[in-house]
Amino acid sequence: MEIVFGVIVGLLALTFLVVVHELGHAIVARRNGVVVEEFGIGFPPRAWAKKLKNKILFSINWLPLGGFVKLQGEYDEADKKGDYGAASYFVKTKILLAGVAINWLTAAVLLSVLAITGLPQILPNQFNMEGDTKVLYQPVQLGALSNDFPAEKAGLKPHDNIVRFAGHEVKTTSSFIELTQQYKGETVEVIYSRDGVEDKAIVTLRDSGKTVFGASILQPTMTRSTWSAPIVGIATAGQMTWETLKGVAGIVGNLTNGIALQLVGNEEQREAGGKEVAAAGDSVAGPVGILGVIFPAAQQAGLTSLVMLIAVISIALAVMNALPIPALDGGRWFTMTAFYALRKKLTREREEKIQAIGFLILMALIVLVTVADVGKIIN
């Protein structure tokens, strides 16, 4: 049931992010004289619709995978009053990039709220305002457990918080490591907290080696701010945007280099190329991975982790939509700009072909990533 609930939460969160993205397009379009014909939540077939006072058809649709906005004359050569195509180059640019802007601002707002309630430290040198930042250390927590080691045999699990070890309060990771070495070879009582409920486990530690307990440990930290929370939220969103761009560049680089090596390299190079392609695949999660794994894990970890994940995905949507990928906002803007710079007419037929090819490539990539996600879950 927890996974099902996590999937539902994930669907609602992704729908929210896509809806606010499309809302950005709609608001900027209306403010600049472009007619908005329909604003929909979800994708057809249509479940319910109503004509609003502003003459926009508002619809709720059966496929809960986001939303859409339909503009009048939504192709570049349209020239009637109220058409998207009849707007100036500057207005079209604002409309196309409004979704990117609102996704980024949504992330900045969420991060600003977390800066007040507790912002997880997930980046090296994550921004904070000196003099208005309080660092909060979370309980020592278990990470991955080693097979057939004492921690696993005692029934401990990843994400368990260690409260006491052999009668000693555990405050830091270093103190925990010292205690496991101090009591190696002995049987000790471990008090831990799982899902807010304390319990105990009897652990017989190994008597030799660097690893006598058998689990990675971590101690998440958070920061809290007051007056500087909006500044921290905006700055952190900027840092995450840069890290996302670097991540995308790394994935594209690995994928391109890996495919090239597999096509033209010798046996050793082809093997190296395969590893680079695999590394690129492991760095990407599709709908199945996001909804079936990432969101359930974040939802179980608590509200703070869930809000943080939504902020990260909102930034990822902003970055991906800003890139010159056909069928996405950045690709449409890039196509429009290229024809504008060349002083060539972007006909409806030509525009539809370019976007259709881009859409097919995008769908193919989504299918490949989804297959990879399913493979990861099965394995």
ZASEVEX-277838 format. One record per residue (C-alpha): x, y, z. Coordinates in steps of 0.2 Angstrom, whole numbers, plus 5000, padded with zeros to 4 digits. Each point is the difference from the previous one (the first is absolute). Layout:
N
XYZ...
***
This chain:
379
500050005000501450125004500749984982498250034993499850155011501750064994499549984982498450105003501050145008501350004986498650014987499250155009501750095002500549974982498250064994500250165011501750044993499449984982498450095003500950155007501249994985498650014988499250145011501550104997499849994981498150045002500250165011501450074989499049974984498450085007501050155006500750034983498449984990500149824995498449905002500049855011498749884994500249865012500949965017500049825005500549905015500549834994500049944982498449944990498949914999499050145008499149975017499250175003500150174993499350185003500150164991500650135012499550195000501650044991499549894986501349875003499449825000500649925016500149814999500449855011500649854991500249815004501949984998500850085016501750034992500150195000499050134991500050114984499550174993499350024983500350174992499250074985501049994984501449905009501250004985501250134994499250054984498350035007499550184998498250045006499750115015500349915016501049864992501749945008500850024983499450184998501050055016501750084998501649905002500350085018498249955005500249824994501649995009499250055016498549884998501249854996501250035014498650045013499849825005501949995003499950155011498549955010500849825003501650095006499050125011499049865008501649915005500750165007498450025011500049825006501950025004499650165009498749925011501249865004501350125005498850065014499449825005501649914996501049994984501049844997501850024995500249904984501350114991501850035004500250185006498150025000499650185002499550085017500150175007501350025014499250065016498349944995500349814999499749875013500749834995498949855006500849835001498849854998500249845009501349884994499249894987500449834992500350004981500349844989500249845010501349874996499449824997500349885014500750135012499450035018498950154996499049904987499949845010499350105015498650064989500550184998499550094984500650154990499350175007500049935017500550145012501349955014499550065017501149915012501449874997500549895015499250125012500950154993499050144991500550024982500250184995501250004985500649884987501850005007499449965017499049854993501549944990501150015016498749905010499949864987501949985001500050015019498749865002500649894985499849825003498750035013498149995000499250175003498250075001499650134987498550125002499450064984498550104993499049954985498650104993500050095017499849855011501549945011500549825001501649905004501149884991501349885007501650014989501549895001501450104993501449924990501749995009501150054987500250114984499550184996498249954999499349925015498250064999499650004981499150154995500450174993499550145011499550184997499450155010499050124989500150185004498750154998500250185001498750135006499950184996498850145004500150174991501249934987498949854995499550084983501850044996500549825005498649924989500450104985501949975002499749825003498949994984501450084990501349875007498849864996499750064982501950014997500249825007498649944989500850084985501649915004499149845003499250014983501650054991500849855009498749884994500050064982501949995000500049825007498749954988500850084984501749945004499449825005499049984984501550064989501249885009498849864997499850044981501850034996501149945014501049845003499449875012500750085015499350174995498349924996500049935018500450175007498750084989498749885007500450055017499850184996498349974992499549905015500650145012498950124990498549895002500349985018499950195002498350024993498349955007498449994989498250005006500149835007501550045010499450165006498249945005500449825005501650035010500650185003498350075006499549865011501750015008499950195003498249985006500649875013501450115005498950145005499250174994501750094999500749874989498550004989499950194998501950004996499749874987498650104992501250165000501449904991498849934987499350174997501850074996500349844989498450044990500550194999501849954994499449864987498650124993501350134997501249894990499950004981499049844999498749994987498249985006500550095016499950195004501850024997500049914984498550104994500950165004501649944992499149964984499150165000501650105003501049914987498750044986499850185007501950024999500049934982498650104995499149854993498149965003499649865012498549924992498849905009500449844991501950035003499750045018498949845003501349894992501450075011499049985016499349834995501849934997500550075016498549935009500349834993501850005006499550065017498749865001501349874995501250065014498649995013499649834994501849955002500250085017498449915005500649834995501650045009499050055016499049844999501649904999500850085015498449965010499949824995501949985003
***
